[in-house]
């Protein structure tokens, strides 16, 4: 990060802090009500994040399970194809009189 970018970021943070202070000073509610509103909003945000994390875990579990199912089916198809090829090779080699080497 260049000095210019870090300096801009510091000014952004300073402006954010000044905005928060000015917003609190000119708030239409008394301090205790404002703190209560902020506390309840923070609690709502925490609940929202917790719910989203739970949903993300559930979706990830579903995707993992679907992936395992797909891999299992592919594995079975590969085995069946391998066995069919092996069988065909054995039949072809026994018909031509060549010795079996499997």
C-alpha positions in Angstrom: 0.0 0.0 0.0 1.5 3.4 -0.9 1.8 6.3 1.5 -0.9 8.1 -0.4 -3.4 5.2 0.0 -2.6 4.8 3.7 -2.9 8.5 4.3 -6.3 8.5 2.5 -7.5 5.6 4.7 -6.4 7.5 7.8 -8.5 10.5 6.7 -11.4 8.2 5.9 -11.3 6.8 9.4 -11.0 10.3 11.0 -14.0 11.4 9.0 -15.9 8.4 10.1 -15.1 9.1 13.7 -16.1 12.8 13.4 -19.3 11.8 11.7 -20.2 9.4 14.5 -19.5 12.0 17.1 -21.6 14.7 15.3 -24.4 12.2 14.7 -24.5 11.3 18.4 -24.4 14.9 19.5 -27.3 15.9 17.2 -29.3 12.7 17.8 -33.1 13.4 18.4 -33.1 11.0 21.4 -31.4 11.3 24.8 -28.2 9.3 25.4 -29.7 6.4 27.2 -32.3 5.9 24.5 -29.7 6.2 21.8 -27.5 3.6 23.5 -30.5 1.3 23.9 -31.3 1.6 20.1 -27.6 1.0 19.3 -27.5 -2.0 21.6 -30.7 -3.5 20.0 -29.4 -2.9 16.5 -26.1 -4.5 17.4 -28.1 -7.5 18.8 -30.1 -7.7 15.5 -27.0 -7.6 13.5 -25.4 -10.4 15.6 -28.5 -12.5 15.1 -28.6 -11.8 11.4 -24.9 -12.8 11.1 -25.5 -16.0 13.2 -28.5 -17.0 11.0 -26.6 -16.4 7.8 -23.7 -18.4 9.1 -26.0 -21.3 10.0 -27.6 -21.1 6.5 -24.2 -21.1 4.9 -23.1 -24.2 6.9 -26.4 -26.0 5.9 -25.9 -25.1 2.2 -22.3 -26.2 2.4 -23.3 -29.5 4.0 -25.9 -30.1 1.3 -23.4 -29.3 -1.5 -20.9 -31.7 0.1 -23.4 -34.4 0.3 -24.5 -33.9 -3.3 -20.9 -33.9 -4.4 -20.3 -37.2 -2.5 -23.4 -38.7 -4.3 -22.1 -37.6 -7.7 -18.7 -39.0 -7.0 -20.2 -42.3 -5.8 -22.3 -42.6 -9.0 -19.3 -41.7 -11.2 -17.3 -44.3 -9.3 -19.9 -47.0 -9.9 -20.2 -46.1 -13.6 -16.4 -46.3 -13.9 -16.4 -49.7 -12.3 -19.2 -50.9 -14.5 -17.4 -49.6 -17.6 -14.1 -51.2 -16.4 -15.8 -54.6 -15.8 -17.6 -54.4 -19.2 -14.3 -53.7 -20.9 -12.5 -56.4 -19.0 -15.2 -58.9 -19.9 -15.2 -57.9 -23.5 -11.4 -58.2 -23.6 -11.6 -61.7 -22.0 -14.2 -62.8 -24.5 -12.3 -61.4 -27.4 -9.0 -63.1 -26.4 -10.6 -66.5 -25.7 -12.4 -66.5 -29.0 -9.2 -65.7 -31.0 -7.4 -68.5 -29.1 -4.9 -66.1 -27.5 -4.1 -66.9 -23.9 -5.7 -64.9 -21.2 -3.4 -62.6 -19.3 -5.6 -60.8 -16.8 
